Amino acid sequence: MVLFAIALMFLTTVILIVSLTYILSAQRNKEILALLEKGLDPKDYMTKTVYINTKKTGMFLIGIGLGFLVATLVDEYILTSIDNPGIYPAFIFPCAGMGLILYHKFFKKKNNEK
């Protein structure tokens, strides 16, 4: 039964990734065709926004990962006798916010100069 649940989770994850990739590529193709119909160059519009959003998302996810790591370490080594599930959001959300603050501190200045 456990093996079936693991296989089902793996299959669901693969289907999700494939379907999201297809939907995003189809949407991007529609946007490119709309820009070409208007007589605009798609290269001017597509590359800048995708790169900026990727950096912002990356910093946000790094903050979430660090928050989860710190929460796990505190839960395992410091608060060993207390069962407190609220410690995870207490570390994850501030660390994710710090990731976004660091993004604006380091990368926003470069974007305004261009």
Backbone torsions as a table, in degrees:
resi	resn	phi	psi	omega
1	MET	NA	-39.2	179.8
2	VAL	-67.4	-39.0	178.5
3	LEU	-63.0	-38.0	177.2
4	PHE	-64.2	-41.2	179.4
5	ALA	-65.4	-40.7	178.3
6	ILE	-65.7	-43.6	178.7
7	ALA	-63.4	-39.2	179.2
8	LEU	-66.0	-41.1	177.8
9	MET	-65.1	-42.0	178.3
10	PHE	-63.4	-45.1	179.7
11	LEU	-63.9	-41.2	178.2
12	THR	-63.3	-40.9	178.7
13	THR	-64.4	-43.8	179.5
14	VAL	-63.9	-44.5	178.9
15	ILE	-62.4	-40.6	178.5
16	LEU	-62.7	-45.8	-178.7
17	ILE	-65.2	-44.0	-179.7
18	VAL	-64.9	-43.6	-178.4
19	SER	-68.4	-39.3	177.1
20	LEU	-64.9	-40.1	177.7
21	THR	-62.2	-43.4	178.9
22	TYR	-64.1	-44.9	-178.5
23	ILE	-64.6	-43.3	-179.6
24	LEU	-67.5	-38.5	178.5
25	SER	-69.5	-37.0	177.4
26	ALA	-65.8	-40.0	178.2
27	GLN	-65.4	-41.4	179.1
28	ARG	-63.7	-39.7	178.6
29	ASN	-64.7	-38.8	177.5
30	LYS	-63.9	-40.1	179.4
31	GLU	-65.8	-41.3	179.3
32	ILE	-64.1	-43.1	178.6
33	LEU	-64.1	-37.8	178.0
34	ALA	-66.1	-38.6	177.4
35	LEU	-67.1	-39.0	178.8
36	LEU	-67.1	-35.7	177.8
37	GLU	-65.6	-32.2	177.8
38	LYS	-81.6	-7.4	179.0
39	GLY	85.9	19.2	-179.7
40	LEU	-100.8	157.8	178.9
41	ASP	-87.1	120.0	-178.2
42	PRO	-65.5	-25.3	-178.8
43	LYS	-64.7	-30.1	-179.2
44	ASP	-70.9	-26.6	-174.1
45	TYR	-102.0	-31.8	-169.1
46	MET	-84.1	-41.4	-169.6
47	THR	-73.7	-36.8	-174.9
48	LYS	-68.4	-47.2	-175.7
49	THR	-70.0	-36.5	-179.8
50	VAL	-65.6	-41.6	-178.0
51	TYR	-68.2	-41.6	-179.4
52	ILE	-66.8	-44.3	179.9
53	ASN	-66.5	-30.9	178.2
54	THR	-67.0	-42.1	178.5
55	LYS	-65.0	-42.3	-179.5
56	LYS	-64.8	-44.6	178.7
57	THR	-64.3	-39.4	178.6
58	GLY	-62.6	-44.9	178.5
59	MET	-64.3	-38.4	178.6
60	PHE	-64.1	-44.8	-179.4
61	LEU	-69.6	-33.9	174.6
62	ILE	-63.4	-41.3	176.9
63	GLY	-62.3	-41.5	177.9
64	ILE	-63.5	-43.3	179.2
65	GLY	-63.0	-42.8	178.1
66	LEU	-66.1	-39.0	176.9
67	GLY	-63.0	-41.3	178.2
68	PHE	-66.5	-39.3	178.3
69	LEU	-63.5	-47.3	-179.6
70	VAL	-64.7	-41.1	179.0
71	ALA	-63.8	-40.0	178.3
72	THR	-65.9	-43.3	178.9
73	LEU	-63.4	-42.5	178.9
74	VAL	-65.9	-40.9	-179.0
75	ASP	-66.9	-38.5	-176.1
76	GLU	-81.2	-38.4	-169.6
77	TYR	-108.9	-25.3	-177.1
78	ILE	-102.9	-50.0	-178.6
79	LEU	-101.6	61.6	-174.0
80	THR	-73.5	-32.6	-175.4
81	SER	-91.9	-8.9	-177.4
82	ILE	-105.7	130.9	175.6
83	ASP	-96.4	98.4	-174.4
84	ASN	-127.2	95.1	-179.8
85	PRO	-72.3	-14.3	179.8
86	GLY	-74.0	-5.4	-179.0
87	ILE	-72.3	-28.1	-177.7
88	TYR	-67.2	-51.9	176.5
89	PRO	-64.4	-28.0	-179.5
90	ALA	-66.6	-24.1	177.0
91	PHE	-102.3	-33.5	-174.7
92	ILE	-69.5	-47.9	-176.1
93	PHE	-64.9	-44.8	177.3
94	PRO	-65.3	-36.1	178.5
95	CYS	-68.7	-36.4	175.7
96	ALA	-65.3	-40.4	176.0
97	GLY	-63.3	-39.1	177.3
98	MET	-65.8	-33.4	176.1
99	GLY	-63.3	-40.9	177.8
100	LEU	-69.6	-36.6	176.8
101	ILE	-64.6	-42.7	177.6
102	LEU	-63.8	-36.6	176.7
103	TYR	-59.8	-48.8	-178.5
104	HIS	-66.8	-32.1	-179.9
105	LYS	-70.3	-43.2	-174.4
106	PHE	-90.5	-38.0	-171.5
107	PHE	-102.9	-24.2	-177.3
108	LYS	-69.0	-34.7	178.4
109	LYS	-62.9	-40.0	179.0
110	LYS	-66.6	-37.0	-179.4
111	ASN	-69.0	-34.5	179.8
112	ASN	-73.3	-28.1	-180.0
113	GLU	-72.2	-28.9	-175.7
114	LYS	-72.6	NA	NA
